[in-house]
Amino acid sequence: MKYLPQTHNIPYQLAQRRQATPAPENPTTAWNSFKGNAHVIEALFYRQHGLCAYCEIELELMADKGIGRHIEHILPKSLNSELTFEYSNMLLSCFSSGGEITATANDPAPISCGHANSKKANNWDVSLFIKPTDNDCERYFSVELDGEIIPHPQLTSNETQHAHYTIELLNLNCLRLKRLREEIIIEGYNIINELQGSSVALENFLKLEMSEVNGKLREFINLRKQHFR
Ligand SMILES: [Zn+2]
């Protein structure tokens, strides 16, 4: 999970719309009629350094490229009408609406993050959910060598419960994500081993892993920080 600090820099179109309709009677209809999505997507994309705030996979600005993306209401707008146009309740999540990948026998539940069935169901427990907008969200998670995301071993039992709940809710341990994370870990450690003889090359590699290029970070940045820094 990538921490998403709050900002006062709210896209103009969204601020205008919120002022006009602070708590729409029918949030879904109101949201679907909003014409400023592209501005919100671009603002969120750069605020999130090009990564899905939940799983940290790389996103693309163009809707038809990569895994797709959508504006996600962190707390559901259907239950919180006043948050329909509230920027602090939004983030960019992987998958476009209608652009989700299909389940296979090997990976029966490949959809994660905002479009995960459990998250979309809107009947989840807000008090147990760790949000990317929580300023200490990143410390709750740790990634094992096999790519599994687990509650950080140093958490209290109460915090562990929150982390477990959030991982399940967002389906962050689907096979697809687990495999991607495992590949990065294996590849990273292989490179580190190969570069053991050259401290300059190793330092350059580690620096590149953490670096930001054109406002974008490497995907799964917290995994990289945990394992390669
Ligand atoms: Zn995601």
Residues whose N, C-alpha, C, O or C-beta is under 5 A from the ligand:
A	BS01	ZN	C52 Y54 C55 E56 S93 C94 C113
